[in-house]
Amino acid sequence: MIKASEEYQNAQGNGFEEIRYGELAELASELPELGGPCALNTNRERAALAAQALIRFPSSTGQDTGEPLTDIVTDMLANMMHLCHLFASGSDGFQRLLNSATGHFEAELDDEQE
């Protein structure tokens, strides 16, 4: 637990703590409400889709919408870890998905830079 706490404290210094719910909602509003499949052509659109999911999270958990993005994302990730732990046959389920997602993220960054 100490390691996670130290990593959380380190994340606090990278600018996320200055971003609040309102900015997240503003980014989310850049995409129309999705009623079906959506083609995401840019990384900003991908981020906006993630923001749409995240803006629903604080109201579902009773969090204050004034909390920094670090708190909202950290709580969501912890809940995703619980979900993976519940359904995965091994303890590394979340880490495997995170590794896969990192590969997708890096490829999409490379695609946008070309």
Backbone torsions as a table, in degrees:
resi	resn	phi	psi	omega
1	MET	NA	-33.5	-179.7
2	ILE	-61.9	-40.8	180.0
3	LYS	-59.6	-47.2	179.8
4	ALA	-60.7	-40.7	179.6
5	SER	-64.1	-41.1	177.7
6	GLU	-64.2	-41.6	178.8
7	GLU	-65.1	-37.9	177.9
8	TYR	-63.4	-44.6	178.8
9	GLN	-61.6	-38.5	177.7
10	ASN	-64.7	-37.7	179.6
11	ALA	-65.3	-26.0	-178.4
12	GLN	-64.4	-22.4	-176.0
13	GLY	-93.8	10.1	-174.5
14	ASN	-105.9	14.2	176.8
15	GLY	101.3	-19.3	179.7
16	PHE	-59.8	-35.6	-174.9
17	GLU	-65.1	-15.8	179.5
18	GLU	-87.8	-15.2	-178.8
19	ILE	-88.0	129.2	-177.6
20	ARG	-115.0	174.5	-176.9
21	TYR	-53.0	-41.7	-177.8
22	GLY	-58.8	-40.2	178.2
23	GLU	-69.0	-35.2	176.7
24	LEU	-64.5	-44.7	179.0
25	ALA	-64.1	-37.7	178.5
26	GLU	-63.2	-44.3	177.3
27	LEU	-63.1	-43.5	-179.6
28	ALA	-59.8	-33.6	-177.4
29	SER	-72.0	-9.9	178.7
30	GLU	-69.7	-23.4	175.8
31	LEU	-101.8	141.7	174.4
32	PRO	-67.0	155.7	175.1
33	GLU	-56.1	133.0	-175.3
34	LEU	-86.3	121.5	176.3
35	GLY	-107.1	0.8	-178.6
36	GLY	-174.1	-163.2	-179.2
37	PRO	-58.2	146.3	-177.0
38	CYS	-135.1	131.1	175.8
39	ALA	-85.4	120.7	178.3
40	LEU	-102.0	114.3	-174.3
41	ASN	-100.7	-18.2	-178.4
42	THR	-130.2	162.0	177.3
43	ASN	-69.1	-28.3	175.5
44	ARG	-65.5	-40.2	176.6
45	GLU	-64.4	-38.3	176.7
46	ARG	-63.4	-41.5	178.0
47	ALA	-65.9	-38.1	178.9
48	ALA	-64.8	-37.8	177.0
49	LEU	-64.0	-42.4	176.4
50	ALA	-63.2	-39.3	178.6
51	ALA	-63.0	-37.7	177.7
52	GLN	-60.1	-40.4	178.3
53	ALA	-68.8	-41.7	-175.9
54	LEU	-70.3	-31.2	-177.5
55	ILE	-69.3	-19.2	176.9
56	ARG	-81.3	-22.8	-172.4
57	PHE	-65.8	-49.8	-177.8
58	PRO	-58.8	-39.7	-179.4
59	SER	-69.3	-27.5	178.1
60	SER	-74.9	-25.2	-175.9
61	THR	-106.6	-4.0	-178.7
62	GLY	80.9	11.4	177.4
63	GLN	-69.2	152.3	173.9
64	ASP	-73.2	130.2	179.8
65	THR	-71.0	-3.6	175.3
66	GLY	-88.1	-0.9	-179.1
67	GLU	-68.8	151.9	179.3
68	PRO	-68.9	157.7	178.6
69	LEU	-55.0	-35.8	179.5
70	THR	-57.2	-42.3	-178.9
71	ASP	-67.9	-43.5	-178.7
72	ILE	-63.8	-48.3	-178.4
73	VAL	-67.3	-41.7	179.8
74	THR	-61.2	-44.8	179.0
75	ASP	-64.9	-40.9	178.3
76	MET	-63.8	-44.7	179.1
77	LEU	-63.1	-40.0	177.8
78	ALA	-62.1	-40.7	177.7
79	ASN	-67.4	-35.9	175.5
80	MET	-64.3	-36.9	176.9
81	MET	-63.6	-41.3	176.9
82	HIS	-61.7	-41.9	178.9
83	LEU	-61.8	-46.8	179.1
84	CYS	-64.1	-40.2	179.1
85	HIS	-63.1	-37.8	-179.4
86	LEU	-66.3	-40.1	-173.7
87	PHE	-101.8	-18.9	-176.9
88	ALA	-81.7	147.4	179.7
89	SER	-80.9	-16.9	178.4
90	GLY	-124.9	168.8	-177.7
91	SER	-79.9	-7.0	-176.4
92	ASP	-100.3	13.2	-177.7
93	GLY	-55.8	-48.8	-179.8
94	PHE	-64.1	-42.6	-178.5
95	GLN	-63.0	-39.2	177.7
96	ARG	-63.2	-43.7	177.7
97	LEU	-64.8	-39.5	178.3
98	LEU	-64.2	-40.7	176.8
99	ASN	-62.6	-42.7	178.0
100	SER	-63.9	-44.4	179.2
101	ALA	-62.6	-37.2	178.0
102	THR	-62.4	-40.4	176.7
103	GLY	-61.9	-42.9	177.6
104	HIS	-62.6	-46.2	-179.1
105	PHE	-58.3	-48.5	-178.4
106	GLU	-64.6	-39.0	178.3
107	ALA	-65.1	-40.1	-180.0
108	GLU	-69.6	-33.7	174.0
109	LEU	-63.8	-45.4	179.3
110	ASP	-61.6	-42.1	-179.9
111	ASP	-61.3	-40.8	-177.3
112	GLU	-71.9	-27.7	-179.2
113	GLN	-79.1	-17.2	-179.2
114	GLU	-79.0	NA	NA
